Amino acid sequence: MKIEELSALEVSFNQLIENLLNKKAENEQFTVRLSSERSQFTRFNHAKVRQTGCVADGWIELTLMADQRSSVRQFPFTGNWDVDWQLTYAALQELRDELILLPIDPYLVLPSGTNTSREVHLGNLLAAEAVVPNVLELVTELDFTGIYAGGVVIKAYGDSNGQKHWFATDSFTLDYSLFSISGQAVKGTFAGSNWDKSAYIAKISEAKKQLELLSRPAKELPRGQYKTYFAPAAVGDLLMMLSWGSVSEADIQQGNSALATLWRQEKQLSTAFSLKENFQRGLVPRFNELGEVAAPELPVIEKGYLVNTLVNSRTAKEYQKIANGANVSETLRAPEVSPGKLVFEQIFPSLDTGLYVSNLHYLNWSDRQTGRITGMTRYACFWVENGEIIAPIENLRFDESLYRFWGENLVDLTNFQEFIPEVGTYESRQLGGSLVPGMLVEDFTYTL
């Protein structure tokens, strides 16, 4: 998107807020959220283009509040002022008619504060016509499958109290797999704001090496406990389980959190494990659905102790806590796990004999109260003996507690981190991701 088009959208959004301020009644308050993108999507299969095109999309979410009641409407945002204002004013009238029919919400949070911010992160993305040759030139002879999504994503906020935020970023993700003749696969992701050809070459070269190893006969392992190295992508999968009933203050208060025993200090994780929210990379907006701005960094777990939960204003009001800018679902938005001391060259010697796990899938809580997570190995997972890869493994199901693999059984974390991007495209392209190291764990439990 050209900078002139981006500026025009911002002007149109600001004008919409100003008109709402003029039209609102004295007892009314409102919030307006914008999500917009212009993205190039290209889908590959067998190293050929199967689908490609550009998507221009945007929506407005208008929330009207009055007399301790609130209601929401969502409708398209086109950037055409006449069309957008017509849709917005119609939504405002509908919400007014609806509010009087709704019950009082005792924990309704009204807009407050006067926060304003503006972030525009311009990148160097591939032109639409350059995506296919740049992606495929290294994999033409392989069974390469994946999807490229790149372009500008916009998130914005305004309200009746004067808060206003604008966040726009250029970014891309390439979510891909290389398949062997036997159907085994190596999975990878490549993402950023600037297309780095040398980094892409390194990614594909490493994937090709793993693909060669997958040609060996697969080894079937009996269930049991094995020393395991988890690559950063697998650590990212485990980490995101914390957004589902763990780090939320509401979940703590309602007894649903997997970290409840950590919160009560009945258990402790390894002193090597630290987790924080880190917004300083500028990959996601710091403002939430109420225009509140989170701190640039928020420690969550420090050296094995839970020092902060994620608290939004609604939870704070209900449980008499202090809000810290969390989103409505109190989930991790910019998580970072601190690195350890394990250097890259020592991963296999330190593992010695055990499992090398590149990716996981189908994760779920098997017993949330004890922090037990179940899931399966997937994509380029190997059996290692005496520090050397022997064979790929048949898929294994695991069932293990985070109090063990991030607690007493955590051997070490790598001294390097990898960015694992969000690659979801449901409703809109997702932003951000996790910055995580790899980790080495003793006696990880595989059940099937």
Secondary structure as GFF3:
##gff-version 3
##sequence-region A 1 448
A	DSSP	alpha_helix	3	23	.	.	.	ID=ss1
A	DSSP	beta_strand	29	45	.	.	.	ID=ss2
A	DSSP	beta_strand	48	66	.	.	.	ID=ss3
A	DSSP	beta_strand	69	76	.	.	.	ID=ss4
A	DSSP	alpha_helix	81	99	.	.	.	ID=ss5
A	DSSP	beta_strand	116	121	.	.	.	ID=ss6
A	DSSP	three_ten_helix	128	130	.	.	.	ID=ss7
A	DSSP	alpha_helix	131	136	.	.	.	ID=ss8
A	DSSP	beta_strand	143	159	.	.	.	ID=ss9
A	DSSP	beta_strand	164	179	.	.	.	ID=ss10
A	DSSP	beta_strand	185	192	.	.	.	ID=ss11
A	DSSP	alpha_helix	197	213	.	.	.	ID=ss12
A	DSSP	beta_strand	224	230	.	.	.	ID=ss13
A	DSSP	alpha_helix	232	240	.	.	.	ID=ss14
A	DSSP	three_ten_helix	241	243	.	.	.	ID=ss15
A	DSSP	alpha_helix	249	253	.	.	.	ID=ss16
A	DSSP	alpha_helix	260	263	.	.	.	ID=ss17
A	DSSP	beta_strand	275	278	.	.	.	ID=ss18
A	DSSP	beta_strand	297	302	.	.	.	ID=ss19
A	DSSP	beta_strand	305	306	.	.	.	ID=ss20
A	DSSP	alpha_helix	313	319	.	.	.	ID=ss21
A	DSSP	beta_strand	335	337	.	.	.	ID=ss22
A	DSSP	three_ten_helix	344	346	.	.	.	ID=ss23
A	DSSP	alpha_helix	347	351	.	.	.	ID=ss24
A	DSSP	beta_strand	354	357	.	.	.	ID=ss25
A	DSSP	beta_strand	359	367	.	.	.	ID=ss26
A	DSSP	three_ten_helix	368	370	.	.	.	ID=ss27
A	DSSP	beta_strand	372	378	.	.	.	ID=ss28
A	DSSP	beta_strand	382	385	.	.	.	ID=ss29
A	DSSP	beta_strand	388	392	.	.	.	ID=ss30
A	DSSP	beta_strand	397	401	.	.	.	ID=ss31
A	DSSP	alpha_helix	402	403	.	.	.	ID=ss32
A	DSSP	pi_helix	404	408	.	.	.	ID=ss33
A	DSSP	beta_strand	410	421	.	.	.	ID=ss34
A	DSSP	beta_strand	433	446	.	.	.	ID=ss35
###
